[in-house]
Amino acid sequence: MFGIFAAISFQKMTYFIDEYISKLDDKGRLVMPSAFRNVMPEGSDMRFVVRKDIFADCLEMYPIEAWAKQSREVEDRLDKFNKDHMLFWREYMRNRTLVEPDAKFGRITIPPRLLEAIGVTKEVVFFGNDYKIEIWAREKYEASAISEEQYLEIAGKLSQQR
C-alpha cells in the first residue's frame, strides 16, 4: 500500500483514491484492495467492468454503474449509420470482462489475455483514478511516471486553454 486514504463516496458517485500493490496468486486471482471495496455504497452492485485502456498499457476497472454511464456517453457521440463510428464502437466494446470480488477475500479473476496484454507477471498496482481503478503491471506503472518538468509543461499548456 502506498497511502492510507483510499476512496470517497459522494451522492452515489464513488471516487477511488490511492495506490495499492497486489500479487497474482497461483490460480491467477488478484485481491482487490479492501479500501476500494469498502467505499462502494452499501447495497450497491459489486460488479466491475474491466477493459484494456485505449492509450495506456493498463486495464481500466469501472463499477458497473460508472461503466454504463461512460459507455452511454461514448455511444451518444456516435452516428450509428457511419461505418467508422461502428467500427470504433465494436473495438471499444472488445476485450472487456465482468468481475465481482468474492465475499470472503475480495479476490477477482481477470482473464489471462487481459493480464498478458498489459505485461502482468506477478505484481500489479491498483491505482485509484477518481471514478475508475487502473490496474498496472507494477514495473510499467513505475515507468509511466512523467518528470516534474514534463508535468509542469503540460499543466501550463492546459491552463492556457481556458
C-alpha positions in Angstrom: 0.0 0.0 0.0 1.3 3.4 -0.9 -1.1 5.5 1.2 -3.8 5.4 3.7 -6.7 7.4 2.3 -8.4 5.2 -0.4 -11.7 6.4 -1.6 -14.6 8.7 -1.1 -18.3 8.3 -2.0 -20.4 11.3 -2.8 -24.0 11.3 -3.8 -23.9 7.8 -5.4 -20.7 8.6 -7.2 -17.7 6.7 -6.0 -14.1 8.1 -6.2 -11.2 5.8 -5.9 -8.0 7.4 -4.5 -4.6 6.0 -3.7 -2.4 3.1 -4.9 -2.1 -0.5 -3.7 0.1 -3.4 -4.7 -1.3 -6.9 -5.1 0.2 -10.1 -6.2 -1.3 -12.5 -8.7 -1.9 -15.8 -6.8 -1.1 -19.3 -8.2 -4.7 -19.5 -9.5 -4.5 -16.2 -11.4 -6.5 -14.2 -8.9 -5.9 -10.7 -7.5 -7.0 -9.4 -4.2 -8.9 -6.1 -4.8 -7.9 -3.6 -2.1 -10.4 -3.6 0.7 -10.3 0.2 0.8 -11.7 0.2 -2.7 -14.3 -2.5 -2.0 -15.4 -0.8 1.3 -16.1 2.6 -0.3 -18.8 1.1 -2.5 -22.2 2.3 -1.2 -24.0 -0.3 0.9 -26.2 -2.5 -1.2 -24.6 -1.4 -4.4 -23.8 -3.7 -7.3 -20.2 -5.0 -6.7 -19.6 -6.0 -10.3 -16.9 -4.2 -12.2 -16.2 -4.0 -16.0 -12.5 -4.4 -16.8 -11.1 -3.5 -20.2 -7.8 -2.5 -21.8 -7.2 1.2 -21.7 -7.1 2.8 -25.2 -3.9 5.0 -24.6 -2.1 3.4 -21.7 -0.6 0.0 -21.0 -3.1 -0.8 -18.2 -6.6 -2.1 -17.5 -9.5 0.1 -16.5 -11.9 -1.2 -13.9 -15.2 0.6 -13.6 -18.1 0.0 -11.2 -20.9 -1.3 -13.4 -22.9 1.9 -13.0 -20.0 4.1 -13.9 -19.3 1.8 -17.0 -22.9 2.1 -18.1 -22.8 5.9 -17.8 -19.5 6.2 -19.7 -20.4 3.8 -22.4 -23.7 5.7 -22.9 -21.8 8.9 -23.2 -19.4 7.4 -25.8 -22.3 5.8 -27.8 -24.3 9.1 -27.8 -21.4 10.7 -29.7 -21.6 8.2 -32.5 -23.6 8.1 -35.7 -24.9 4.5 -36.0 -25.1 4.9 -39.8 -21.4 5.8 -40.0 -19.2 2.8 -40.7 -16.1 4.2 -38.9 -18.2 5.0 -35.9 -19.5 1.5 -35.7 -16.0 0.0 -36.2 -14.8 2.2 -33.3 -17.7 1.2 -31.1 -17.1 -2.5 -31.8 -13.5 -2.2 -30.9 -14.3 -0.1 -27.8 -16.5 -2.9 -26.6 -14.0 -5.6 -27.4 -11.7 -7.2 -24.7 -13.8 -6.4 -21.7 -15.0 -8.6 -18.9 -17.2 -8.5 -15.8 -15.6 -9.3 -12.4 -17.0 -9.4 -8.9 -14.9 -9.7 -5.8 -15.6 -12.8 -3.8 -17.2 -12.1 -0.4 -14.6 -13.6 1.8 -11.3 -12.3 0.5 -12.2 -9.8 -2.3 -10.4 -11.8 -4.9 -11.1 -11.1 -8.6 -10.2 -13.2 -11.6 -9.2 -11.3 -14.7 -8.8 -13.3 -17.9 -5.2 -14.1 -18.7 -5.5 -12.5 -22.1 -6.1 -9.1 -20.5 -3.3 -9.5 -17.9 -0.9 -10.6 -20.7 -1.9 -7.5 -22.7 -0.5 -5.2 -20.1 2.5 -7.4 -19.2 1.5 -8.7 -15.7 3.7 -11.4 -14.4 3.3 -11.3 -10.6 2.7 -7.8 -9.0 0.1 -5.3 -10.0 -0.7 -1.8 -8.8 -4.4 -0.9 -8.3 -4.4 2.9 -9.0 -7.4 4.8 -7.9 -8.2 7.3 -10.7 -11.3 9.1 -9.4 -14.3 7.2 -10.8 -12.3 4.2 -12.1 -9.4 2.0 -10.9 -6.5 1.3 -13.2 -4.6 -2.0 -13.0 -1.0 -1.9 -14.0 1.9 -4.3 -14.1 4.0 -2.8 -11.2 7.1 -2.2 -13.4 5.1 -0.4 -16.1 3.2 1.7 -13.5 6.5 2.9 -12.0 7.9 3.5 -15.5 4.8 5.5 -16.6 5.5 8.5 -14.3 6.5 11.7 -16.1 9.1 14.1 -14.9 8.2 17.1 -12.8 9.3 19.3 -15.7 7.0 17.5 -18.1 4.2 17.7 -15.6 4.6 21.5 -15.2 4.9 22.0 -19.0 1.6 20.1 -19.6 -0.1 22.0 -16.7 1.0 25.3 -18.3 -0.4 24.3 -21.7 -3.7 23.2 -20.1 -4.1 26.4 -18.2 -3.7 28.4 -21.4 -6.7 26.5 -23.0 -9.3 28.2 -20.7 
